[in-house]
């Protein structure tokens, strides 16, 4: 028997576990999937927008894997930091695969970024997704104007949630306290801004088009800004283009061109909120009034002819009482593992953790902590398969190491209280019951105490 611990139960961790039990090179592989949270699925539960039911349904596929007879889910087990040191975890298993993702967001690095009213989009997403680490006091949605800095899918998600009504979100699993705050939202203007042009935006066409289907909002784009992008002109890309446009970029430009030519785009007859899509704006300062954020000062940019941008010397201030930055994720060092601070990853060779440039026996990585926060959910499959292939190549050497006969008992002996699959099912039942009491579908429990009470058999 080969015992493997997978740290992280998001897509990369689950796909790693699936690859391990599906292969036939090494018989009888047993996998324990550990997670710091008492709930599985990682960013599929706590990062996918609540109104994206199709993507959230991926939980059903992940569930099937975690219910495999040779896979055991162990939630509420923190590895590193104040939890179990990686070296102690290694005593229990032949191999450990770390799939812990990218835990924090990138900063803007501009004056005023720490003002009250300035947050990362990660914080906002965690709040409306009921992450138990999210701030309990919610967000200042009495703001009339919000600036979202970034033009990726997370920025689009945030803008879309801000532009939806509470009634539109009520059928989703948005936690009830957050739904109440969103119901009282005074947001009227949402400005989403990127420092580059539309052809270099990171959102997908599906996400972009979705903004144009919101019944209570209209979308405004400025043709003068779009026209600065060499790819905006109809026809072939310009001769100095650094690379051919992707199909996604071409579709994005076409959607934006249609909206610009129409002047404004709205689905409903009386839109209550306006989403402004802005390009070629680089944030240089967050403005302050009465001790809080009051707006963002942007420098106007333009293509430099080599695929980059340059400042034009012009500036623009956009009023905002709430600023959300969505400029990417970044991995944090995991105590006990080596780290590459420049990339926010663990140094590795085909998934094998490198310590001082040498593969560390029995230690592996997969997912964002391996390759950085890139790709889509499906990208984790091939990433996991590469790591598992390395682990299986090493299996003859690993299988001779002593391991704990009962890792769960050892974890409990060390003072941990793992939440196993039946505990997670108790959480699901409690969330369904809470939702029924509110006249809704299942509603997420948003706090640690409630989750652990539910996991151990108490109603929320």
C-alpha positions in Angstrom: 0.0 0.0 0.0 1.2 3.5 -0.8 -0.2 6.2 1.5 -0.4 9.8 0.1 -1.6 13.0 1.7 -2.9 15.7 -0.6 -3.0 19.1 1.1 -5.9 21.1 -0.4 -9.3 20.0 -1.6 -9.8 22.4 -4.5 -9.7 21.3 -8.1 -6.0 20.7 -8.2 -6.1 18.6 -5.0 -9.1 16.6 -6.1 -7.7 16.0 -9.6 -4.4 14.9 -8.0 -6.3 12.4 -5.8 -8.3 11.2 -8.8 -5.2 10.6 -10.8 -3.6 8.6 -8.0 -6.5 6.2 -7.5 -7.2 5.9 -11.2 -3.7 4.8 -12.3 -2.7 1.1 -12.5 1.1 1.4 -12.2 1.1 1.2 -8.4 -1.6 -1.0 -6.8 -3.7 0.0 -3.7 -2.9 3.7 -3.4 -4.7 5.3 -0.4 -5.2 9.1 -0.4 -6.1 11.4 2.4 -7.2 14.8 1.2 -6.5 17.4 3.9 -8.0 20.9 4.0 -7.6 23.8 6.4 -11.4 24.4 6.1 -14.1 22.0 7.2 -15.6 22.2 3.7 -14.2 20.8 0.5 -13.9 22.2 -3.1 -11.7 25.2 -2.5 -12.3 28.1 -4.9 -15.2 26.2 -6.5 -17.1 26.8 -3.2 -15.5 30.0 -2.1 -14.4 31.7 -5.4 -16.9 31.0 -8.1 -19.6 33.7 -8.2 -22.9 32.6 -6.6 -24.9 33.4 -9.8 -22.7 31.1 -11.9 -24.5 27.9 -11.1 -23.1 26.0 -14.1 -19.5 26.4 -12.9 -20.5 25.8 -9.3 -22.1 22.5 -10.4 -18.5 21.3 -10.8 -18.8 20.4 -7.1 -20.8 17.4 -8.2 -17.8 16.0 -10.1 -15.4 16.8 -7.3 -17.8 15.1 -4.9 -17.7 11.9 -6.9 -14.0 11.8 -6.6 -13.9 12.5 -2.8 -16.5 9.7 -2.2 -14.1 7.1 -3.8 -13.5 4.2 -1.4 -9.7 4.8 -1.3 -10.0 8.6 -0.8 -10.6 10.1 2.7 -11.5 13.8 3.2 -10.1 15.4 6.3 -11.2 19.0 6.8 -10.3 21.4 9.6 -6.6 20.3 9.4 -4.2 23.1 8.9 -0.7 22.3 7.6 2.0 24.8 8.3 1.7 28.1 10.3 -0.1 27.5 13.6 -1.1 24.0 12.4 0.7 20.8 11.7 4.4 21.3 10.6 5.1 19.7 7.2 7.9 17.6 8.6 5.4 16.0 11.1 2.9 15.3 8.2 5.7 13.6 6.3 6.0 11.1 9.2 2.5 9.8 8.5 2.6 9.2 4.8 4.8 7.9 2.1 4.3 11.1 0.1 2.7 14.5 0.5 1.4 16.6 -2.4 0.7 20.3 -1.6 -2.1 21.9 -3.6 -2.8 24.9 -1.5 -3.4 27.5 -4.2 -2.6 31.2 -4.1 -3.8 32.6 -0.8 -3.5 36.4 -1.2 -3.9 39.1 -3.8 -1.5 41.4 -5.5 -1.3 45.0 -4.3 -1.3 48.2 -6.5 1.6 49.8 -4.7 0.1 53.3 -4.9 -0.4 55.9 -2.2 -3.7 55.7 -0.4 -4.2 51.9 -1.0 -4.6 51.3 2.7 -7.4 53.9 3.2 -10.7 52.6 4.7 -13.0 51.8 1.8 -10.1 50.2 -0.2 -10.2 46.4 -0.4 -9.0 43.6 -2.5 -11.5 41.9 -4.7 -10.5 38.7 -2.9 -11.9 40.1 0.3 -15.2 41.0 -1.4 -15.5 37.6 -3.1 -14.8 35.9 0.2 -17.5 37.9 1.9 -20.3 37.2 -0.6 -19.1 33.6 -0.9 -19.4 33.0 2.9 -15.7 32.2 3.5 -15.3 31.8 7.2 -12.2 34.0 7.3 -14.1 36.9 5.6 -14.7 40.1 7.6 -18.0 39.8 9.4 -18.9 43.5 9.1 -19.4 43.4 5.4 -18.7 46.3 3.0 -19.7 49.9 2.8 -22.3 49.5 0.1 -23.9 52.8 0.9 -21.3 54.0 -1.6 -22.8 55.6 -4.7 -19.8 54.9 -6.9 -17.4 52.0 -6.9 -14.2 51.6 -8.8 -13.0 48.1 -9.7 -9.4 48.0 -10.8 -8.7 45.2 -13.2 -10.1 43.7 -16.4 -10.1 40.0 -15.6 -12.9 37.6 -14.8 -12.7 38.3 -11.1 -13.2 42.0 -11.8 -16.2 41.2 -14.0 -17.6 38.9 -11.3 -17.3 41.7 -8.7 -18.9 44.3 -11.1 -21.7 42.0 -11.9 -22.6 41.2 -8.3 -22.5 44.9 -7.5 -24.9 45.6 -10.4 -27.4 42.8 -9.5 -30.4 43.3 -7.3 -30.9 41.4 -4.1 -33.9 39.6 -5.7 -31.7 38.3 -8.5 -29.2 36.9 -5.9 -31.8 35.5 -3.5 -32.1 32.1 -5.3 -28.3 31.6 -5.0 -26.4 30.5 -1.9 -25.2 34.0 -1.0 -25.1 34.0 2.9 -28.1 35.7 4.4 -26.2 38.5 6.2 -24.5 39.5 2.9 -27.8 39.3 1.0 -29.2 41.8 3.5 -26.3 44.2 2.9 -26.6 43.9 -0.8 -30.4 44.5 -0.5 -29.6 47.9 1.0 -26.9 48.8 -1.5 -26.8 52.4 -2.7 -24.4 51.6 -5.5 -25.4 53.4 -8.7 -22.1 53.6 -10.7 -19.6 50.8 -11.2 -16.4 51.8 -13.0 -14.2 48.8 -14.1 -10.8 50.1 -15.3 -7.7 48.5 -16.9 -4.3 50.0 -17.8 -4.2 48.3 -21.2 -6.6 48.0 -24.1 -9.6 45.7 -24.7 -7.5 43.3 -26.8 -5.3 42.6 -23.8 -8.0 42.3 -21.2 -8.1 39.0 -19.3 -11.8 38.4 -19.1 -13.5 35.7 -21.3 -16.1 36.7 -23.8 -18.8 34.7 -22.0 -18.1 36.8 -18.8 -18.1 40.0 -20.8 -21.3 39.3 -22.6 -23.0 38.5 -19.3 -22.6 42.1 -18.2 -24.8 43.0 -21.1 -27.6 40.7 -19.9 -28.2 42.2 -16.4 -31.8 43.3 -16.2 -31.2 46.2 -13.9 -28.0 47.6 -15.4 -26.6 49.3 -18.5 -23.1 49.1 -19.8 -21.2 52.1 -21.2 -18.0 52.0 -23.1 -16.1 55.0 -24.6 -15.2 54.5 -28.2 -12.3 57.0 -28.0 -10.6 54.7 -25.5 -11.3 51.5 -27.5 -9.9 53.2 -30.6 -6.5 53.6 -29.0 -6.1 49.8 -29.2 -4.5 48.9 -32.6 -6.7 45.8 -32.6 -9.9 47.9 -32.5 -9.8 49.0 -36.1 -11.7 46.6 -38.4 -9.5 44.2 -40.4 -6.2 42.6 -39.8 -3.9 43.3 -36.9 -1.4 46.2 -37.5 2.1 45.3 -38.8 3.7 46.2 -35.5 1.5 44.0 -33.4 3.7 41.8 -31.1 1.7 38.7 -31.7 -1.5 37.6 -33.4 -4.7 38.2 -31.5 -6.3 35.3 -29.7 -9.8 34.2 -30.7 -11.0 35.4 -27.3 -9.4 38.8 -27.7 -11.0 39.2 -31.2 -14.4 38.3 -29.8 -14.0 40.7 -26.9 -13.2 43.5 -29.2 -16.2 42.8 -31.4 -18.6 42.8 -28.4 -17.2 46.1 -27.1 -17.3 47.6 -30.6 -21.0 46.8 -30.8 -21.7 48.4 -27.5 -19.6 51.4 -28.4 -21.4 51.9 -31.6 -24.8 51.7 -29.8 -23.6 54.4 -27.4 -24.9 52.4 -24.4 -26.2 48.9 -23.8 -29.1 47.9 -21.5 -31.3 44.9 -21.3 -34.1 46.3 -19.1 -36.2 49.4 -19.8 -35.2 51.2 -16.6 -31.6 50.3 -15.5 -30.9 51.3 -12.0 -27.1 50.9 -12.2 -24.5 51.7 -14.8 -21.3 49.8 -15.5 -18.6 51.8 -17.1 -15.9 49.8 -18.9 -12.8 51.8 -19.0 -9.4 51.1 -20.7 -5.9 52.7 -20.9 -6.2 53.9 -17.3 -3.4 53.2 -14.8 -4.1 53.9 -11.1 -1.5 56.2 -9.5 -3.2 57.2 -6.3 -6.3 56.6 -4.2 -7.8 59.9 -3.1 -8.9 60.7 0.5 -11.7 62.7 2.1 -12.5 62.6 5.8 -10.2 59.7 6.4 -11.7 57.4 3.8 -11.2 56.7 0.2 -12.9 59.2 -2.1 -11.8 58.3 -5.5 -8.9 57.1 -7.8 -6.5 59.2 -9.8 -5.6 57.5 -13.0 -2.9 58.2 -15.6 -4.1 57.9 -19.2 -2.0 55.4 -21.1 -1.5 54.5 -24.8 0.1 51.7 -26.7 3.9 52.2 -27.1 4.2 50.3 -30.4 6.0 47.3 -28.8 3.2 45.6 -27.1 3.4 47.7 -23.9 1.9 50.9 -22.8 3.2 54.4 -21.9 1.7 57.3 -20.0 0.3 60.1 -22.1 0.8 62.8 -19.4 -2.9 63.2 -18.9 -4.7 62.3 -15.7 -8.3 61.7 -14.6 -10.0 61.4 -11.2 -13.0 59.1 -10.7 -15.1 59.6 -7.6 -15.6 56.4 -5.5 -16.5 55.6 -2.0 -15.4 52.0 -2.4 -12.4 50.7 -4.4 -11.8 47.0 -5.1 -8.6 45.9 -6.7 -8.6 42.7 -8.9 -5.1 42.6 -10.2 -4.2 39.0 -9.6 -3.5 36.4 -6.9 -0.2 35.6 -5.2 1.0 32.5 -3.3 2.2 32.8 0.2 5.2 30.9 1.6 4.1 27.7 3.4 6.2 27.4 6.6 8.4 24.4 6.3 8.5 24.4 2.5 11.0 26.3 0.2 9.6 29.2 -1.7 10.3 31.3 -4.8 9.3 34.8 -3.5 9.5 36.3 -7.0 6.9 34.0 -8.4 5.0 33.1 -5.2 5.5 29.4 -5.8 7.4 26.4 -4.4 10.5 25.5 -6.5 9.9 22.2 -8.2 11.0 19.9 -11.0 8.0 18.3 -12.7 6.1 18.6 -9.4 9.0 17.4 -7.2 9.7 19.9 -4.4 13.3 21.2 -4.7 15.2 21.9 -1.5 18.5 23.7 -2.3 18.0 22.6 -5.9 17.6 18.9 -5.1 14.3 17.0 -5.2 13.1 16.3 -1.7 12.0 12.6 -1.4 8.2 12.3 -0.9 7.3 16.1 -1.3 5.4 17.3 -4.3 3.3 20.3 -5.5 0.4 20.8 -7.9 -1.9 23.6 -8.9 -1.2 27.3 -8.4 1.5 26.8 -5.7 3.3 24.9 -8.4 2.8 27.0 -11.5 1.5 30.3 -10.2 -2.1 31.7 -10.5 -2.6 30.9 -14.2 -5.1 29.0 -16.3 -8.7 28.0 -15.7 -10.1 25.2 -13.5 -9.4 22.6 -16.2 -5.8 23.5 -16.3 -5.3 21.7 -13.0 -5.9 18.3 -14.6 -2.8 18.2 -16.7 -0.8 19.9 -13.9 -1.9 17.2 -11.5 -1.1 14.4 -13.9 2.5 15.6 -14.3 3.0 15.6 -10.6 1.4 12.2 -10.1 3.6 10.8 -12.8 6.7 12.0 -10.9 5.3 10.5 -7.7 4.6 7.2 -9.3 8.1 7.1 -10.7 9.4 7.6 -7.2 7.0 5.1 -5.6 9.6 2.2 -5.4 11.8 4.3 -3.2 8.9 5.9 -1.2 7.0 2.7 -0.3 9.8 1.5 1.9 9.4 4.3 4.4 7.6 3.7 7.6 4.2 5.4 7.9 1.5 5.8 10.6 -0.9 2.8 10.7 -3.8 5.2 11.3 -3.0 8.8 10.2 -6.4 10.1 11.5 -5.7 8.8 14.9 -2.3 10.4 14.8 -3.8 13.7 13.8 -6.2 13.5 16.7 -3.4 12.6 19.1 -1.7 15.8 18.0 -4.7 17.8 19.2 -6.4 18.2 15.8 -10.1 17.5 15.3 -10.6 16.5 11.6 -13.9 16.9 9.9 -14.5 13.8 7.8 -16.9 13.2 5.0 -19.9 12.6 7.3 -19.1 15.9 9.0 -19.2 17.7 5.7 -22.5 16.0 4.9 -23.8 17.4 8.2 -22.8 20.9 7.1 -24.7 20.4 3.9 -27.8 19.3 5.7 -27.5 22.3 8.1 -27.2 24.7 5.1 -30.2 23.2 3.4 -32.2 23.4 6.6 -31.2 27.1 7.2 -32.1 27.9 3.6 -35.6 26.3 4.0 -36.2 28.3 7.2 -35.5 31.5 5.2 -37.6 30.5 2.2 -34.5 30.0 0.1 -32.4 27.1 -1.3 -29.3 26.0 0.6 -27.6 29.0 2.2 -23.9 28.9 3.2 -23.0 29.1 6.9 -20.5 32.0 6.9 -18.6 31.5 10.2 -16.2 29.0 11.7 -18.3 28.3 14.8 -21.4 27.6 12.8 -19.5 25.3 10.4 -17.9 23.3 13.2 -21.1 23.0 15.2 -22.9 21.7 12.1 -20.0 19.3 11.3 -20.2 17.7 14.7 -23.9 17.2 14.5 -25.5 20.4 15.9 -28.0 22.4 13.9 -27.0 25.9 12.9 
